[in-house]
Amino acid sequence: MGGDRGAMPALVHVEAIDADGRGMRLDDSPQIPSSLRRVTFGYAALSLSVPERVRFRYRLDGFDRDWSQPVSARQAVYTNLAPGNYRFHVKAANNSGLWNETGAQLAFAIAPAYYQTTWFRIVFAFVLIGFAWGAIHLRVRRHRREEKRLRDVIEHEH
């Protein structure tokens, strides 16, 4: 993948992020609701020599282990991302194969659903413990009533 002397790498930037077809603002760390399942990143690169031969590599920190294979597509799609903080990176290569190693990046977060929050889990644990305690308490009361009934039967027979 040699390059021409003096060739400039393609300038790349993230143009858009949308979730389930809804455009999100490209501000400081967009927040995506947990109910949205498909996140699409749109990106582009400026190359003055042969723009149609620009190639891209991308990676999503917190999800991908390594960079994608070089592609000509100008979108990356991720589905069913877990709640958390992520950073999308994209790099571009010009027609000579010279990569812009700086690339572009966009930080974003996916909000947890109510049932994925700490407070919900704590409340659920207390409810579960309360239910278990109540079930045990009812069972002990039933056994005590049965024991009393059997004692009364035995006493009446003697």
C-alpha positions in Angstrom: 0.0 0.0 0.0 2.7 2.5 -0.9 1.8 6.2 -1.2 2.7 9.0 -3.5 5.3 11.4 -2.3 3.7 14.5 -0.8 0.2 12.9 -0.8 -2.1 14.1 1.9 -4.2 11.6 3.9 -7.9 11.9 3.6 -9.5 14.2 6.2 -12.3 12.3 8.0 -15.1 13.3 10.3 -18.2 11.8 11.8 -21.2 13.4 10.1 -24.1 11.8 11.9 -25.3 9.4 14.5 -28.8 8.1 14.6 -30.6 5.6 16.7 -33.5 3.6 15.1 -33.7 6.2 12.4 -33.8 9.1 14.8 -31.0 11.7 14.3 -29.1 12.5 17.4 -27.2 15.8 18.0 -23.5 15.6 17.6 -22.8 17.6 20.8 -20.8 16.7 23.8 -21.4 13.0 24.3 -24.9 12.3 22.9 -27.2 10.3 25.2 -29.1 7.5 23.5 -32.2 6.1 25.2 -32.1 2.4 26.1 -35.2 1.6 24.1 -33.4 2.3 20.8 -31.7 -0.8 19.5 -29.9 0.2 16.2 -27.2 2.9 16.2 -25.8 4.1 12.9 -22.7 6.3 12.4 -22.4 8.3 9.2 -18.9 9.5 8.3 -17.2 11.0 5.3 -13.7 11.9 4.2 -12.3 14.6 2.0 -9.7 13.4 -0.5 -8.6 15.7 -3.3 -7.2 13.0 -5.7 -9.8 10.2 -6.2 -12.6 10.5 -3.6 -14.4 7.3 -4.7 -11.4 5.2 -3.7 -11.3 6.4 -0.1 -11.4 3.5 2.4 -12.4 3.6 6.0 -11.7 1.6 9.2 -13.7 2.0 12.4 -13.8 0.8 15.9 -16.2 1.2 18.8 -14.4 1.3 22.2 -16.3 -0.8 24.7 -17.5 -3.2 22.0 -15.0 -3.9 19.2 -11.7 -5.6 20.0 -9.9 -4.3 16.9 -10.4 -2.1 13.9 -12.8 -3.2 11.1 -11.4 -4.3 7.8 -11.1 -1.4 5.3 -14.4 -0.6 3.7 -15.8 1.9 1.2 -19.1 2.2 3.0 -19.8 5.5 4.8 -21.8 4.0 7.6 -21.2 1.7 10.5 -24.2 0.0 12.2 -24.3 -1.5 15.7 -27.3 -3.2 17.3 -28.3 -4.1 20.8 -25.5 -2.2 22.6 -25.6 -2.5 26.4 -26.0 0.6 28.5 -22.7 2.4 29.1 -20.2 4.9 27.7 -18.7 4.3 24.2 -16.3 6.1 21.8 -16.6 5.6 18.1 -13.4 6.0 16.0 -13.0 6.2 12.3 -9.9 6.5 10.1 -9.7 7.1 6.3 -7.1 6.2 3.6 -6.8 8.1 0.4 -6.6 6.4 -3.0 -2.8 5.8 -2.5 -3.5 3.9 0.7 -2.1 6.6 3.0 -4.1 6.4 6.3 -5.1 9.4 8.4 -4.0 7.9 11.7 -5.6 10.7 13.7 -9.0 10.0 12.3 -12.2 11.3 14.0 -14.0 10.2 17.1 -17.3 10.6 18.9 -18.1 9.8 22.5 -21.7 8.9 23.4 -23.6 7.0 26.1 -26.5 4.6 26.1 -28.8 5.2 29.1 -29.9 2.2 31.1 -33.5 1.1 31.1 -35.2 1.6 34.5 -34.8 -2.2 35.3 -31.0 -1.9 34.6 -30.4 0.8 37.2 -28.9 0.2 40.7 -31.9 1.7 42.5 -34.3 -0.7 40.7 -32.1 -3.7 41.6 -31.9 -2.6 45.2 -35.7 -2.2 45.5 -36.3 -5.5 43.7 -33.9 -7.3 46.1 -35.8 -5.8 49.1 -39.2 -6.9 47.6 -37.8 -10.4 46.9 -36.4 -10.6 50.5 -39.8 -9.4 51.8 -41.7 -11.9 49.7 -39.4 -14.7 50.9 -39.8 -13.6 54.6 -43.6 -13.4 54.2 -43.8 -16.9 52.6 -41.6 -18.4 55.4 -43.7 -16.6 58.0 -47.0 -17.9 56.6 -45.6 -21.4 56.4 -44.5 -21.3 60.0 -47.9 -20.0 61.1 -49.6 -22.8 59.1 -47.4 -25.4 60.8 -48.1 -24.0 64.2 -51.9 -24.1 63.6 -51.6 -27.7 62.3 -49.5 -28.6 65.4 -52.1 -27.0 67.7 -54.9 -28.9 65.9 -53.1 -32.2 66.3 -52.5 -31.6 70.0 -56.2 -30.8 70.5 -57.2 -34.1 68.7 -54.7 -36.1 70.9 -56.0 -34.4 74.1 -59.6 -35.1 73.2 -58.9 -38.8 72.6 -57.3 -39.2 76.1 
